[in-house]
Amino acid sequence: MRRAALALDGDLSAFHRFRADDWNFYTLKTPDPIDRPDPLFDQLKWFEAAGLEKIEVHWLVAGHAIFSGRKP
Protein backbone atom coordinates (compact mmCIF):
# COMPACT_ATOMS: atom_id res chain seq x y z
CA MET A 1 0.00 0.00 0.00
CA ARG A 2 2.86 2.34 0.80
CA ARG A 3 4.40 1.85 -2.66
CA ALA A 4 1.01 2.22 -4.37
CA ALA A 5 0.28 5.48 -2.51
CA LEU A 6 3.65 6.93 -3.50
CA ALA A 7 3.27 5.81 -7.13
CA LEU A 8 -0.28 7.13 -7.49
CA ASP A 9 -0.20 10.32 -5.42
CA GLY A 10 3.47 11.03 -4.76
CA ASP A 11 2.88 11.08 -1.00
CA LEU A 12 1.72 8.81 1.81
CA SER A 13 -1.67 10.37 2.55
CA ALA A 14 -3.61 7.40 1.06
CA PHE A 15 -1.41 4.99 3.00
CA HIS A 16 -2.14 6.81 6.26
CA ARG A 17 -5.89 6.75 5.50
CA PHE A 18 -5.63 3.03 4.75
CA ARG A 19 -3.96 2.40 8.11
CA ALA A 20 -6.30 4.72 10.06
CA ASP A 21 -9.39 2.99 8.62
CA ASP A 22 -8.08 -0.48 9.59
CA TRP A 23 -8.51 -1.85 6.07
CA ASN A 24 -6.00 -4.64 6.63
CA PHE A 25 -7.93 -7.21 8.65
CA TYR A 26 -4.76 -9.18 9.30
CA THR A 27 -3.00 -6.37 11.15
CA LEU A 28 -5.82 -5.28 13.46
CA LYS A 29 -4.74 -5.00 17.09
CA THR A 30 -8.18 -6.18 18.19
CA PRO A 31 -9.86 -8.10 15.35
CA ASP A 32 -13.65 -8.13 15.29
CA PRO A 33 -14.73 -11.47 16.80
CA ILE A 34 -17.71 -11.71 14.42
CA ASP A 35 -16.60 -10.13 11.13
CA ARG A 36 -13.92 -12.61 10.09
CA PRO A 37 -13.28 -13.90 6.58
CA ASP A 38 -13.88 -17.59 6.10
CA PRO A 39 -10.92 -19.64 4.88
CA LEU A 40 -10.63 -19.96 1.12
CA PHE A 41 -10.80 -23.75 1.38
CA ASP A 42 -14.22 -23.51 3.06
CA GLN A 43 -15.50 -21.12 0.40
CA LEU A 44 -14.34 -23.47 -2.37
CA LYS A 45 -16.11 -26.37 -0.66
CA TRP A 46 -19.31 -24.27 -0.54
CA PHE A 47 -19.08 -23.81 -4.32
CA GLU A 48 -18.70 -27.56 -4.67
CA ALA A 49 -21.64 -28.23 -2.33
CA ALA A 50 -23.74 -25.82 -4.42
CA GLY A 51 -23.07 -27.99 -7.45
CA LEU A 52 -20.61 -25.75 -9.24
CA GLU A 53 -17.92 -27.27 -11.45
CA LYS A 54 -14.53 -26.16 -12.74
CA ILE A 55 -13.85 -24.32 -9.51
CA GLU A 56 -10.65 -22.29 -9.84
CA VAL A 57 -8.65 -19.79 -7.85
CA HIS A 58 -7.54 -17.11 -10.31
CA TRP A 59 -5.67 -14.81 -7.94
CA LEU A 60 -4.56 -15.03 -4.31
CA VAL A 61 -2.51 -12.34 -2.56
CA ALA A 62 -2.23 -11.49 1.13
CA GLY A 63 -5.39 -13.34 2.12
CA HIS A 64 -7.53 -11.93 -0.70
CA ALA A 65 -8.73 -14.17 -3.51
CA ILE A 66 -10.63 -14.13 -6.76
CA PHE A 67 -12.16 -17.49 -7.55
CA SER A 68 -14.96 -18.86 -9.69
CA GLY A 69 -17.05 -21.90 -10.51
CA ARG A 70 -19.40 -22.79 -13.34
CA LYS A 71 -22.91 -24.12 -13.31
CA PRO A 72 -23.11 -27.57 -14.93
C-alpha positions as CSV (number, residue, x, y, z in Angstrom):
1,M,0.0,0.0,0.0
2,R,2.9,2.3,0.8
3,R,4.4,1.8,-2.7
4,A,1.0,2.2,-4.4
5,A,0.3,5.5,-2.5
6,L,3.6,6.9,-3.5
7,A,3.3,5.8,-7.1
8,L,-0.3,7.1,-7.5
9,D,-0.2,10.3,-5.4
10,G,3.5,11.0,-4.8
11,D,2.9,11.1,-1.0
12,L,1.7,8.8,1.8
13,S,-1.7,10.4,2.6
14,A,-3.6,7.4,1.1
15,F,-1.4,5.0,3.0
16,H,-2.1,6.8,6.3
17,R,-5.9,6.7,5.5
18,F,-5.6,3.0,4.8
19,R,-4.0,2.4,8.1
20,A,-6.3,4.7,10.1
21,D,-9.4,3.0,8.6
22,D,-8.1,-0.5,9.6
23,W,-8.5,-1.9,6.1
24,N,-6.0,-4.6,6.6
25,F,-7.9,-7.2,8.6
26,Y,-4.8,-9.2,9.3
27,T,-3.0,-6.4,11.2
28,L,-5.8,-5.3,13.5
29,K,-4.7,-5.0,17.1
30,T,-8.2,-6.2,18.2
31,P,-9.9,-8.1,15.4
32,D,-13.6,-8.1,15.3
33,P,-14.7,-11.5,16.8
34,I,-17.7,-11.7,14.4
35,D,-16.6,-10.1,11.1
36,R,-13.9,-12.6,10.1
37,P,-13.3,-13.9,6.6
38,D,-13.9,-17.6,6.1
39,P,-10.9,-19.6,4.9
40,L,-10.6,-20.0,1.1
41,F,-10.8,-23.8,1.4
42,D,-14.2,-23.5,3.1
43,Q,-15.5,-21.1,0.4
44,L,-14.3,-23.5,-2.4
45,K,-16.1,-26.4,-0.7
46,W,-19.3,-24.3,-0.5
47,F,-19.1,-23.8,-4.3
48,E,-18.7,-27.6,-4.7
49,A,-21.6,-28.2,-2.3
50,A,-23.7,-25.8,-4.4
51,G,-23.1,-28.0,-7.5
52,L,-20.6,-25.7,-9.2
53,E,-17.9,-27.3,-11.4
54,K,-14.5,-26.2,-12.7
55,I,-13.8,-24.3,-9.5
56,E,-10.7,-22.3,-9.8
57,V,-8.7,-19.8,-7.8
58,H,-7.5,-17.1,-10.3
59,W,-5.7,-14.8,-7.9
60,L,-4.6,-15.0,-4.3
61,V,-2.5,-12.3,-2.6
62,A,-2.2,-11.5,1.1
63,G,-5.4,-13.3,2.1
64,H,-7.5,-11.9,-0.7
65,A,-8.7,-14.2,-3.5
66,I,-10.6,-14.1,-6.8
67,F,-12.2,-17.5,-7.5
68,S,-15.0,-18.9,-9.7
69,G,-17.0,-21.9,-10.5
70,R,-19.4,-22.8,-13.3
71,K,-22.9,-24.1,-13.3
72,P,-23.1,-27.6,-14.9
